[in-house]
């Protein structure tokens, strides 16, 4: 493949995850000349079944499913809690949507006004209503399968583009217990085809959505990268951008300097640049682009590039039931509960019992009813220490009765949680690697305890013998990197404005979860997509 | 429970091999001097030991699956053939005969004596680790990603098999 640069183009997009690919497709549709520079490779969709086998057969390093790890992806994790960065991302055309779960909810109105509403964190410089039309467009682009049965969801103008997946058998078990407790269950918006949509088939049930959907029913941003390419955009893979170079005034980016596999370095010039590299590599690239004009890093007059790193925290509980629960037929969720999102401390009253009230300060809680609790039979078999009839008996004993709930809790933005450069360690091109300093604050831990309280009440009402809990002491990140180039109107308190244009440089935009001001507790990709479409509109108007 | 051609094709698909409907996956069609009756009989013998006694039609299932893998995946082909050779070396040294010619009980005992029940499957590991990966786990993967293998355990749509989106909604039959 020819990886040499084009002459000066209209827009250079850096990164081809959901933000970068959607923007590239949108800008190309508008008649602009676009080059996308992607650090990772372009994966062949014909290889997906082999990648799935690699995942199921546990002999392989999980990172090898999407070729992550090694000197290219080196990083440092410091702070109270280890952050497993390379398990949290994929570098390649499509980005981390290649391995994502595919859950796509809108943030709630309150998420944009946490300071005003709860007296914590900061408000976004835009409202839910500003983003609502872009949410609708994003749902159409991603082909979201959903239903209008969620009484806690924010207002919307249109139905979902595809019908929701019907609830699972295990959802029906939960439903009876939830009714007795006054807990409301509802469907889940999935970026996964429930019908044939956008020339892709409906889900066929491989059961391995995360990390590989072999059928292509799950949305991946490689779809929009391909659309962009078909419309005329140039997608250059294995072209990691090393730094951005600006003009003498420091008001315009002039070129993206990128490396290619043959050892060459090139400059791609453009009228505008969009950095869309996620919540870790986006601030890293800006910090690597330091200059005499921007000694703290490009677009970093505020000193906030890399600050306010946030992730969602997983909260879960599970065990076994004295009846068959029908797990692991599919790899996605069909029911959730958002009842405790806007009012996490509320009490409920059902037909027989209820969830007790809590008057403590909490963040939003999202609850999930899992369809993949416990191990799958093939995984048990491949790791077993018996075979023949004895192995079959082991499989029958270990499979069939597991049941579990998951959930997400959001972190508040805290300046000490950050991405910076570790100058003592370099990647395969000699650049300092990202260093992640991350800890879980007390409010998040309180919220996790509250989520566990609700989960325990539901599971015990159902009659589950609870055998495991993921709570405040053993929680981990949900792999949603947010907040490291936050959005705001005040240039001393933020990196980009509400248009996602950097305060410092006129022709530099950031499209990424890195612009989130607060995290909410909803999976972030639909918001990333909506913001990307909004940013695309602003880029078009600027040119 | 009877293993079928559909089971073998499903297991092949779970490993990335998609075969056309009329393709003849027969040992005789393999264009390789290293694969003959000895190798096919050895694979069948291993499968008879590690598969539950209730499954039938093992030779045809193993033939369809392994020939499909050989045609599609040269790395696996080499790994499987080397693992058969390793297994035979142990059989010859400890029991003075090829693995496939041993009594069924002896075949089962040999696998345990080699430590194949406790060793990790490692494709580029030690001799025994590679036998676990290329013989034992290859054949277990084939069985338990197939509809019949899944149904034995109580899941009609096992992980790795594209069994649709109806079974997850149903109670156990």
Interface residues (C-beta under 8 A of the other chain):
Chain A: X47 X48 X49 X50 X52 X53 X56 X57 X58 X59 X60 X165 X166 X167 X168 X169 X194 X202 X203 X204 X205 X206 X207 X208 X214 X215 X324 X326 X328 X329 X330 X331 X334 X371 X376 X377 X378 X379 X381 X382 X384 X385 X386 X387 X388 X389 X391 X392 X395 X396 X399 X400
Chain B: X13 X14 X15 X16 X17 X18 X49 X50 X51 X52 X53 X54 X108 X111 X117 X118 X120 X121 X122 X123 X133 X136 X137 X140 X141 X143 X144 X145 X149 X150 X152 X153 X154 X155 X156 X157 X158 X159 X160 X161 X162 X163 X164 X165 X167 X168 X169 X170 X171 X172
